[in-house]
Amino acid sequence: MEEDQPASRDEADAHSPDTASTGKGISASERDRRKKAVAFAVANAGLSGFNVPLETDPQLQRFIDGDIDLAELLDGNLSVDQLGK
């Protein structure tokens, strides 16, 4: 693991600025909804015994920020084979 990368999502969240920027015109409430949905999905995968790789975080952040929509996030982002169990 590289030294400058966070060891966990919690650590990554502690270092990421929470700005008012809403990407491609999404509202702050939509950004908050997306952030909660991503956190829920990652936690749900973890509770199901899967490991969502930290390498997916930039793509998840692009979804939260409104740079991509859900279809773009899911299109080729992760397959079940990539999830560690």
Distance bins in CASP14 RR format, pairs under 12 A and 6 or more apart:
PFRMAT RR
TARGET T0000
AUTHOR 0000-0000-0000
RMODE 2
METHOD distances of the structure
MODEL  1
1 7 1 0 0 1 0 0 0 0 0 0 0
1 8 0 0 0 0 0 1 0 0 0 0 0
1 11 0 0 0 0 0 1 0 0 0 0 0
1 53 0 0 0 0 0 1 0 0 0 0 0
1 54 0 0 0 0 1 0 0 0 0 0 0
1 55 0 0 0 0 0 1 0 0 0 0 0
2 54 0 0 0 0 0 1 0 0 0 0 0
2 55 0 0 0 0 0 1 0 0 0 0 0
4 11 0 0 0 0 0 1 0 0 0 0 0
4 12 0 0 0 0 0 1 0 0 0 0 0
4 15 0 0 0 0 0 1 0 0 0 0 0
5 11 0 0 0 0 1 0 0 0 0 0 0
5 12 0 0 0 0 1 0 0 0 0 0 0
5 15 0 0 0 0 0 1 0 0 0 0 0
5 53 0 0 0 0 0 1 0 0 0 0 0
5 54 1 0 0 1 0 0 0 0 0 0 0
5 55 0 0 0 0 1 0 0 0 0 0 0
5 57 0 0 0 0 1 0 0 0 0 0 0
5 58 0 0 0 0 0 1 0 0 0 0 0
6 12 1 0 1 0 0 0 0 0 0 0 0
6 13 0 0 0 0 1 0 0 0 0 0 0
6 14 1 0 0 1 0 0 0 0 0 0 0
6 15 1 0 0 1 0 0 0 0 0 0 0
6 16 0 0 0 0 1 0 0 0 0 0 0
6 54 1 0 0 1 0 0 0 0 0 0 0
6 57 0 0 0 0 1 0 0 0 0 0 0
7 14 0 0 0 0 0 1 0 0 0 0 0
7 15 0 0 0 0 0 1 0 0 0 0 0
7 54 0 0 0 0 1 0 0 0 0 0 0
8 14 0 0 0 0 1 0 0 0 0 0 0
8 15 0 0 0 0 0 1 0 0 0 0 0
8 42 0 0 0 0 0 1 0 0 0 0 0
8 51 0 0 0 0 0 1 0 0 0 0 0
8 52 0 0 0 0 0 1 0 0 0 0 0
8 54 1 0 0 1 0 0 0 0 0 0 0
8 57 0 0 0 0 0 1 0 0 0 0 0
9 15 0 0 0 0 0 1 0 0 0 0 0
9 16 0 0 0 0 1 0 0 0 0 0 0
9 35 0 0 0 0 0 1 0 0 0 0 0
9 38 0 0 0 0 1 0 0 0 0 0 0
9 39 0 0 0 0 1 0 0 0 0 0 0
9 41 0 0 0 0 0 1 0 0 0 0 0
9 42 1 0 0 1 0 0 0 0 0 0 0
9 43 0 0 0 0 1 0 0 0 0 0 0
9 45 0 0 0 0 0 1 0 0 0 0 0
9 46 0 0 0 0 0 1 0 0 0 0 0
9 51 0 0 0 0 0 1 0 0 0 0 0
9 52 0 0 0 0 1 0 0 0 0 0 0
9 53 0 0 0 0 0 1 0 0 0 0 0
9 54 1 0 0 1 0 0 0 0 0 0 0
9 55 0 0 0 0 0 1 0 0 0 0 0
9 56 0 0 0 0 0 1 0 0 0 0 0
9 57 1 0 0 1 0 0 0 0 0 0 0
9 60 0 0 0 0 1 0 0 0 0 0 0
9 61 0 0 0 0 0 1 0 0 0 0 0
10 16 0 0 0 0 0 1 0 0 0 0 0
10 39 0 0 0 0 0 1 0 0 0 0 0
10 42 0 0 0 0 0 1 0 0 0 0 0
10 43 0 0 0 0 0 1 0 0 0 0 0
10 54 0 0 0 0 0 1 0 0 0 0 0
10 57 0 0 0 0 0 1 0 0 0 0 0
11 54 0 0 0 0 1 0 0 0 0 0 0
11 57 0 0 0 0 0 1 0 0 0 0 0
12 39 0 0 0 0 0 1 0 0 0 0 0
12 42 0 0 0 0 0 1 0 0 0 0 0
12 54 1 0 0 1 0 0 0 0 0 0 0
12 55 0 0 0 0 0 1 0 0 0 0 0
12 56 0 0 0 0 0 1 0 0 0 0 0
12 57 1 0 0 1 0 0 0 0 0 0 0
12 58 0 0 0 0 0 1 0 0 0 0 0
12 60 0 0 0 0 0 1 0 0 0 0 0
12 61 0 0 0 0 1 0 0 0 0 0 0
13 35 0 0 0 0 1 0 0 0 0 0 0
13 38 0 0 0 0 0 1 0 0 0 0 0
13 39 0 0 0 0 1 0 0 0 0 0 0
13 42 0 0 0 0 0 1 0 0 0 0 0
13 54 0 0 0 0 0 1 0 0 0 0 0
13 57 0 0 0 0 1 0 0 0 0 0 0
13 60 0 0 0 0 0 1 0 0 0 0 0
13 61 0 0 0 0 0 1 0 0 0 0 0
13 64 0 0 0 0 0 1 0 0 0 0 0
15 57 0 0 0 0 0 1 0 0 0 0 0
16 35 0 0 0 0 0 1 0 0 0 0 0
16 57 0 0 0 0 1 0 0 0 0 0 0
16 58 0 0 0 0 0 1 0 0 0 0 0
16 60 0 0 0 0 0 1 0 0 0 0 0
16 61 1 0 0 1 0 0 0 0 0 0 0
16 64 0 0 0 0 0 1 0 0 0 0 0
16 65 0 0 0 0 0 1 0 0 0 0 0
17 61 0 0 0 0 0 1 0 0 0 0 0
17 65 0 0 0 0 0 1 0 0 0 0 0
18 28 0 0 0 0 0 1 0 0 0 0 0
18 31 0 0 0 0 1 0 0 0 0 0 0
18 32 0 0 0 0 1 0 0 0 0 0 0
18 35 0 0 0 0 1 0 0 0 0 0 0
18 61 0 0 0 0 0 1 0 0 0 0 0
18 64 0 0 0 0 0 1 0 0 0 0 0
18 65 0 0 0 0 0 1 0 0 0 0 0
19 28 0 0 0 0 0 1 0 0 0 0 0
19 31 0 0 0 0 1 0 0 0 0 0 0
19 61 0 0 0 0 0 1 0 0 0 0 0
19 64 0 0 0 0 0 1 0 0 0 0 0
19 65 0 0 0 0 1 0 0 0 0 0 0
20 26 0 0 0 0 0 1 0 0 0 0 0
20 27 0 0 0 0 0 1 0 0 0 0 0
20 28 1 0 0 1 0 0 0 0 0 0 0
20 31 0 0 0 0 1 0 0 0 0 0 0
20 32 0 0 0 0 0 1 0 0 0 0 0
20 65 0 0 0 0 0 1 0 0 0 0 0
21 27 0 0 0 0 0 1 0 0 0 0 0
21 28 0 0 0 0 1 0 0 0 0 0 0
21 31 0 0 0 0 1 0 0 0 0 0 0
21 61 0 0 0 0 0 1 0 0 0 0 0
21 64 0 0 0 0 0 1 0 0 0 0 0
21 65 1 0 0 1 0 0 0 0 0 0 0
21 66 0 0 0 0 1 0 0 0 0 0 0
21 67 0 0 0 0 0 1 0 0 0 0 0
22 28 1 0 1 0 0 0 0 0 0 0 0
22 29 0 0 0 0 1 0 0 0 0 0 0
22 30 1 0 0 1 0 0 0 0 0 0 0
22 31 1 0 1 0 0 0 0 0 0 0 0
22 32 0 0 0 0 1 0 0 0 0 0 0
22 33 0 0 0 0 0 1 0 0 0 0 0
22 34 0 0 0 0 0 1 0 0 0 0 0
22 35 0 0 0 0 0 1 0 0 0 0 0
22 64 0 0 0 0 1 0 0 0 0 0 0
22 65 1 0 0 1 0 0 0 0 0 0 0
22 66 1 0 0 1 0 0 0 0 0 0 0
22 67 0 0 0 0 0 1 0 0 0 0 0
23 30 0 0 0 0 1 0 0 0 0 0 0
23 31 1 0 0 1 0 0 0 0 0 0 0
23 34 0 0 0 0 0 1 0 0 0 0 0
23 61 0 0 0 0 0 1 0 0 0 0 0
23 62 0 0 0 0 1 0 0 0 0 0 0
23 63 0 0 0 0 0 1 0 0 0 0 0
23 64 0 0 0 0 1 0 0 0 0 0 0
23 65 1 0 1 0 0 0 0 0 0 0 0
23 66 1 0 1 0 0 0 0 0 0 0 0
23 67 1 0 1 0 0 0 0 0 0 0 0
23 68 0 0 0 0 0 1 0 0 0 0 0
23 69 0 0 0 0 0 1 0 0 0 0 0
24 30 0 0 0 0 0 1 0 0 0 0 0
24 31 0 0 0 0 0 1 0 0 0 0 0
24 34 0 0 0 0 0 1 0 0 0 0 0
24 62 0 0 0 0 0 1 0 0 0 0 0
24 63 0 0 0 0 0 1 0 0 0 0 0
24 64 0 0 0 0 0 1 0 0 0 0 0
24 65 0 0 0 0 1 0 0 0 0 0 0
24 66 1 0 1 0 0 0 0 0 0 0 0
24 67 1 0 0 1 0 0 0 0 0 0 0
24 68 0 0 0 0 1 0 0 0 0 0 0
24 69 0 0 0 0 1 0 0 0 0 0 0
24 72 0 0 0 0 0 1 0 0 0 0 0
25 31 0 0 0 0 1 0 0 0 0 0 0
25 65 0 0 0 0 1 0 0 0 0 0 0
25 66 1 0 0 1 0 0 0 0 0 0 0
25 67 0 0 0 0 0 1 0 0 0 0 0
25 69 0 0 0 0 0 1 0 0 0 0 0
26 32 0 0 0 0 1 0 0 0 0 0 0
26 33 0 0 0 0 1 0 0 0 0 0 0
26 34 1 0 0 1 0 0 0 0 0 0 0
26 35 0 0 0 0 0 1 0 0 0 0 0
26 62 0 0 0 0 0 1 0 0 0 0 0
26 63 0 0 0 0 0 1 0 0 0 0 0
26 64 0 0 0 0 1 0 0 0 0 0 0
26 65 1 0 0 1 0 0 0 0 0 0 0
26 66 1 0 1 0 0 0 0 0 0 0 0
26 67 0 0 0 0 1 0 0 0 0 0 0
26 68 0 0 0 0 0 1 0 0 0 0 0
26 69 0 0 0 0 1 0 0 0 0 0 0
26 70 0 0 0 0 0 1 0 0 0 0 0
27 33 0 0 0 0 1 0 0 0 0 0 0
27 34 0 0 0 0 0 1 0 0 0 0 0
27 66 0 0 0 0 0 1 0 0 0 0 0
28 34 0 0 0 0 0 1 0 0 0 0 0
28 35 0 0 0 0 0 1 0 0 0 0 0
28 64 0 0 0 0 0 1 0 0 0 0 0
28 65 0 0 0 0 0 1 0 0 0 0 0
28 66 0 0 0 0 0 1 0 0 0 0 0
29 35 0 0 0 0 0 1 0 0 0 0 0
29 36 0 0 0 0 0 1 0 0 0 0 0
30 36 0 0 0 0 0 1 0 0 0 0 0
30 37 0 0 0 0 0 1 0 0 0 0 0
30 63 0 0 0 0 0 1 0 0 0 0 0
30 64 0 0 0 0 1 0 0 0 0 0 0
30 65 0 0 0 0 0 1 0 0 0 0 0
30 66 1 0 0 1 0 0 0 0 0 0 0
30 69 0 0 0 0 0 1 0 0 0 0 0
30 70 0 0 0 0 0 1 0 0 0 0 0
31 37 0 0 0 0 0 1 0 0 0 0 0
31 38 0 0 0 0 0 1 0 0 0 0 0
31 61 0 0 0 0 0 1 0 0 0 0 0
31 62 0 0 0 0 0 1 0 0 0 0 0
31 63 0 0 0 0 1 0 0 0 0 0 0
31 64 1 0 0 1 0 0 0 0 0 0 0
31 65 1 0 0 1 0 0 0 0 0 0 0
31 66 1 0 0 1 0 0 0 0 0 0 0
31 67 0 0 0 0 0 1 0 0 0 0 0
32 38 0 0 0 0 0 1 0 0 0 0 0
32 39 0 0 0 0 0 1 0 0 0 0 0
32 64 0 0 0 0 1 0 0 0 0 0 0
32 65 0 0 0 0 0 1 0 0 0 0 0
32 66 0 0 0 0 0 1 0 0 0 0 0
33 39 0 0 0 0 0 1 0 0 0 0 0
33 40 0 0 0 0 0 1 0 0 0 0 0
33 63 0 0 0 0 0 1 0 0 0 0 0
33 64 0 0 0 0 1 0 0 0 0 0 0
33 66 0 0 0 0 0 1 0 0 0 0 0
33 70 0 0 0 0 0 1 0 0 0 0 0
34 40 0 0 0 0 0 1 0 0 0 0 0
34 41 0 0 0 0 0 1 0 0 0 0 0
34 60 0 0 0 0 1 0 0 0 0 0 0
34 61 0 0 0 0 1 0 0 0 0 0 0
34 62 0 0 0 0 0 1 0 0 0 0 0
34 63 1 0 0 1 0 0 0 0 0 0 0
34 64 1 0 1 0 0 0 0 0 0 0 0
34 65 0 0 0 0 1 0 0 0 0 0 0
34 66 1 0 0 1 0 0 0 0 0 0 0
34 67 0 0 0 0 0 1 0 0 0 0 0
34 68 0 0 0 0 0 1 0 0 0 0 0
34 69 0 0 0 0 1 0 0 0 0 0 0
34 70 0 0 0 0 1 0 0 0 0 0 0
34 73 0 0 0 0 1 0 0 0 0 0 0
35 41 0 0 0 0 0 1 0 0 0 0 0
35 42 0 0 0 0 0 1 0 0 0 0 0
35 60 0 0 0 0 1 0 0 0 0 0 0
35 61 0 0 0 0 1 0 0 0 0 0 0
35 63 0 0 0 0 1 0 0 0 0 0 0
35 64 1 0 1 0 0 0 0 0 0 0 0
35 65 0 0 0 0 1 0 0 0 0 0 0
35 66 0 0 0 0 0 1 0 0 0 0 0
36 42 0 0 0 0 0 1 0 0 0 0 0
36 43 0 0 0 0 0 1 0 0 0 0 0
36 64 0 0 0 0 1 0 0 0 0 0 0
37 43 0 0 0 0 0 1 0 0 0 0 0
37 44 0 0 0 0 0 1 0 0 0 0 0
37 60 0 0 0 0 1 0 0 0 0 0 0
37 63 0 0 0 0 1 0 0 0 0 0 0
37 64 0 0 0 0 1 0 0 0 0 0 0
37 70 0 0 0 0 1 0 0 0 0 0 0
37 73 0 0 0 0 0 1 0 0 0 0 0
38 44 0 0 0 0 0 1 0 0 0 0 0
38 45 0 0 0 0 0 1 0 0 0 0 0
38 52 0 0 0 0 1 0 0 0 0 0 0
38 56 0 0 0 0 1 0 0 0 0 0 0
38 57 0 0 0 0 1 0 0 0 0 0 0
38 59 0 0 0 0 0 1 0 0 0 0 0
38 60 1 0 1 0 0 0 0 0 0 0 0
38 61 0 0 0 0 1 0 0 0 0 0 0
38 62 0 0 0 0 0 1 0 0 0 0 0
38 63 1 0 0 1 0 0 0 0 0 0 0
38 64 1 0 1 0 0 0 0 0 0 0 0
38 65 0 0 0 0 0 1 0 0 0 0 0
38 66 0 0 0 0 0 1 0 0 0 0 0
38 70 0 0 0 0 0 1 0 0 0 0 0
38 73 0 0 0 0 1 0 0 0 0 0 0
38 77 0 0 0 0 0 1 0 0 0 0 0
39 45 0 0 0 0 0 1 0 0 0 0 0
39 46 0 0 0 0 0 1 0 0 0 0 0
39 52 0 0 0 0 0 1 0 0 0 0 0
39 57 0 0 0 0 0 1 0 0 0 0 0
39 60 0 0 0 0 1 0 0 0 0 0 0
39 61 0 0 0 0 0 1 0 0 0 0 0
39 64 0 0 0 0 1 0 0 0 0 0 0
40 46 0 0 0 0 0 1 0 0 0 0 0
40 47 0 0 0 0 0 1 0 0 0 0 0
40 52 0 0 0 0 0 1 0 0 0 0 0
40 60 0 0 0 0 0 1 0 0 0 0 0
41 47 0 0 0 0 0 1 0 0 0 0 0
41 48 0 0 0 0 0 1 0 0 0 0 0
41 50 0 0 0 0 0 1 0 0 0 0 0
41 52 0 0 0 0 1 0 0 0 0 0 0
41 56 0 0 0 0 0 1 0 0 0 0 0
41 60 0 0 0 0 1 0 0 0 0 0 0
41 63 0 0 0 0 0 1 0 0 0 0 0
41 64 0 0 0 0 0 1 0 0 0 0 0
41 70 0 0 0 0 0 1 0 0 0 0 0
41 73 0 0 0 0 0 1 0 0 0 0 0
41 74 0 0 0 0 0 1 0 0 0 0 0
41 77 0 0 0 0 0 1 0 0 0 0 0
41 78 0 0 0 0 0 1 0 0 0 0 0
41 83 0 0 0 0 0 1 0 0 0 0 0
42 48 0 0 0 0 0 1 0 0 0 0 0
42 49 0 0 0 0 0 1 0 0 0 0 0
42 50 0 0 0 0 1 0 0 0 0 0 0
42 51 0 0 0 0 1 0 0 0 0 0 0
42 52 1 0 1 0 0 0 0 0 0 0 0
42 53 0 0 0 0 0 1 0 0 0 0 0
42 54 0 0 0 0 0 1 0 0 0 0 0
42 56 0 0 0 0 1 0 0 0 0 0 0
42 57 0 0 0 0 1 0 0 0 0 0 0
42 60 1 0 0 1 0 0 0 0 0 0 0
42 63 0 0 0 0 0 1 0 0 0 0 0
42 64 0 0 0 0 0 1 0 0 0 0 0
42 78 0 0 0 0 0 1 0 0 0 0 0
42 83 0 0 0 0 0 1 0 0 0 0 0
43 49 0 0 0 0 0 1 0 0 0 0 0
43 50 0 0 0 0 0 1 0 0 0 0 0
43 52 0 0 0 0 1 0 0 0 0 0 0
44 50 0 0 0 0 1 0 0 0 0 0 0
44 52 0 0 0 0 1 0 0 0 0 0 0
44 83 0 0 0 0 0 1 0 0 0 0 0
45 51 1 0 0 1 0 0 0 0 0 0 0
45 52 1 0 1 0 0 0 0 0 0 0 0
45 53 0 0 0 0 0 1 0 0 0 0 0
45 56 0 0 0 0 0 1 0 0 0 0 0
45 60 0 0 0 0 0 1 0 0 0 0 0
45 78 0 0 0 0 1 0 0 0 0 0 0
45 80 0 0 0 0 0 1 0 0 0 0 0
45 82 0 0 0 0 0 1 0 0 0 0 0
45 83 1 0 0 1 0 0 0 0 0 0 0
45 84 0 0 0 0 1 0 0 0 0 0 0
45 85 0 0 0 0 1 0 0 0 0 0 0
46 52 1 0 0 1 0 0 0 0 0 0 0
46 53 0 0 0 0 0 1 0 0 0 0 0
46 83 0 0 0 0 1 0 0 0 0 0 0
46 84 0 0 0 0 1 0 0 0 0 0 0
46 85 0 0 0 0 1 0 0 0 0 0 0
48 80 0 0 0 0 0 1 0 0 0 0 0
48 83 0 0 0 0 1 0 0 0 0 0 0
48 84 0 0 0 0 0 1 0 0 0 0 0
48 85 0 0 0 0 1 0 0 0 0 0 0
49 80 0 0 0 0 0 1 0 0 0 0 0
49 83 0 0 0 0 1 0 0 0 0 0 0
49 84 0 0 0 0 1 0 0 0 0 0 0
49 85 1 0 1 0 0 0 0 0 0 0 0
50 56 0 0 0 0 0 1 0 0 0 0 0
50 78 0 0 0 0 1 0 0 0 0 0 0
50 79 0 0 0 0 0 1 0 0 0 0 0
50 80 0 0 0 0 1 0 0 0 0 0 0
50 81 0 0 0 0 0 1 0 0 0 0 0
50 82 0 0 0 0 1 0 0 0 0 0 0
50 83 1 0 1 0 0 0 0 0 0 0 0
50 84 1 0 1 0 0 0 0 0 0 0 0
50 85 1 0 1 0 0 0 0 0 0 0 0
51 78 0 0 0 0 0 1 0 0 0 0 0
51 80 0 0 0 0 0 1 0 0 0 0 0
51 82 0 0 0 0 1 0 0 0 0 0 0
51 83 1 0 0 1 0 0 0 0 0 0 0
51 84 1 0 1 0 0 0 0 0 0 0 0
51 85 1 0 0 1 0 0 0 0 0 0 0
52 59 0 0 0 0 0 1 0 0 0 0 0
52 60 0 0 0 0 1 0 0 0 0 0 0
52 77 0 0 0 0 0 1 0 0 0 0 0
52 78 1 0 0 1 0 0 0 0 0 0 0
52 80 0 0 0 0 0 1 0 0 0 0 0
52 82 0 0 0 0 1 0 0 0 0 0 0
52 83 1 0 0 1 0 0 0 0 0 0 0
52 84 0 0 0 0 1 0 0 0 0 0 0
52 85 0 0 0 0 0 1 0 0 0 0 0
53 59 0 0 0 0 0 1 0 0 0 0 0
53 60 0 0 0 0 0 1 0 0 0 0 0
53 77 0 0 0 0 0 1 0 0 0 0 0
53 78 0 0 0 0 1 0 0 0 0 0 0
53 79 0 0 0 0 0 1 0 0 0 0 0
53 81 0 0 0 0 0 1 0 0 0 0 0
53 82 1 0 0 1 0 0 0 0 0 0 0
53 83 1 0 0 1 0 0 0 0 0 0 0
53 84 1 0 0 1 0 0 0 0 0 0 0
54 60 0 0 0 0 1 0 0 0 0 0 0
54 61 0 0 0 0 0 1 0 0 0 0 0
55 61 0 0 0 0 0 1 0 0 0 0 0
55 77 0 0 0 0 0 1 0 0 0 0 0
55 78 0 0 0 0 1 0 0 0 0 0 0
55 82 0 0 0 0 1 0 0 0 0 0 0
55 83 0 0 0 0 0 1 0 0 0 0 0
56 62 0 0 0 0 0 1 0 0 0 0 0
56 63 0 0 0 0 0 1 0 0 0 0 0
56 73 0 0 0 0 1 0 0 0 0 0 0
56 74 0 0 0 0 0 1 0 0 0 0 0
56 76 0 0 0 0 0 1 0 0 0 0 0
56 77 1 0 0 1 0 0 0 0 0 0 0
56 78 1 0 0 1 0 0 0 0 0 0 0
56 79 0 0 0 0 0 1 0 0 0 0 0
56 82 0 0 0 0 1 0 0 0 0 0 0
56 83 0 0 0 0 1 0 0 0 0 0 0
56 84 0 0 0 0 0 1 0 0 0 0 0
57 63 0 0 0 0 0 1 0 0 0 0 0
57 64 0 0 0 0 0 1 0 0 0 0 0
57 77 0 0 0 0 0 1 0 0 0 0 0
57 78 0 0 0 0 0 1 0 0 0 0 0
58 64 0 0 0 0 0 1 0 0 0 0 0
58 65 0 0 0 0 0 1 0 0 0 0 0
58 67 0 0 0 0 0 1 0 0 0 0 0
58 68 0 0 0 0 0 1 0 0 0 0 0
58 73 0 0 0 0 0 1 0 0 0 0 0
58 77 0 0 0 0 0 1 0 0 0 0 0
59 65 0 0 0 0 0 1 0 0 0 0 0
59 66 0 0 0 0 0 1 0 0 0 0 0
59 67 0 0 0 0 1 0 0 0 0 0 0
59 68 1 0 0 1 0 0 0 0 0 0 0
59 70 0 0 0 0 0 1 0 0 0 0 0
59 72 0 0 0 0 1 0 0 0 0 0 0
59 73 1 0 0 1 0 0 0 0 0 0 0
59 74 0 0 0 0 0 1 0 0 0 0 0
59 75 0 0 0 0 0 1 0 0 0 0 0
59 76 0 0 0 0 1 0 0 0 0 0 0
59 77 1 0 1 0 0 0 0 0 0 0 0
59 78 0 0 0 0 1 0 0 0 0 0 0
60 66 0 0 0 0 0 1 0 0 0 0 0
60 67 0 0 0 0 0 1 0 0 0 0 0
60 68 0 0 0 0 1 0 0 0 0 0 0
60 70 0 0 0 0 0 1 0 0 0 0 0
60 72 0 0 0 0 0 1 0 0 0 0 0
60 73 1 0 0 1 0 0 0 0 0 0 0
60 74 0 0 0 0 0 1 0 0 0 0 0
60 77 0 0 0 0 1 0 0 0 0 0 0
60 78 0 0 0 0 1 0 0 0 0 0 0
61 67 0 0 0 0 1 0 0 0 0 0 0
61 68 0 0 0 0 1 0 0 0 0 0 0
61 73 0 0 0 0 0 1 0 0 0 0 0
62 68 1 0 1 0 0 0 0 0 0 0 0
62 69 0 0 0 0 0 1 0 0 0 0 0
62 70 0 0 0 0 0 1 0 0 0 0 0
62 72 0 0 0 0 1 0 0 0 0 0 0
62 73 1 0 0 1 0 0 0 0 0 0 0
62 77 0 0 0 0 0 1 0 0 0 0 0
63 69 1 0 0 1 0 0 0 0 0 0 0
63 70 1 0 0 1 0 0 0 0 0 0 0
63 71 0 0 0 0 0 1 0 0 0 0 0
63 72 1 0 0 1 0 0 0 0 0 0 0
63 73 1 0 1 0 0 0 0 0 0 0 0
63 74 0 0 0 0 1 0 0 0 0 0 0
63 75 0 0 0 0 0 1 0 0 0 0 0
63 77 0 0 0 0 1 0 0 0 0 0 0
64 70 0 0 0 0 0 1 0 0 0 0 0
64 73 0 0 0 0 1 0 0 0 0 0 0
65 73 0 0 0 0 0 1 0 0 0 0 0
66 72 0 0 0 0 1 0 0 0 0 0 0
66 73 0 0 0 0 1 0 0 0 0 0 0
67 73 0 0 0 0 1 0 0 0 0 0 0
68 74 0 0 0 0 1 0 0 0 0 0 0
68 75 0 0 0 0 1 0 0 0 0 0 0
68 76 0 0 0 0 0 1 0 0 0 0 0
68 77 0 0 0 0 1 0 0 0 0 0 0
69 75 0 0 0 0 1 0 0 0 0 0 0
70 77 0 0 0 0 0 1 0 0 0 0 0
71 77 0 0 0 0 0 1 0 0 0 0 0
76 82 0 0 0 0 1 0 0 0 0 0 0
77 83 0 0 0 0 0 1 0 0 0 0 0
78 84 0 0 0 0 0 1 0 0 0 0 0
END
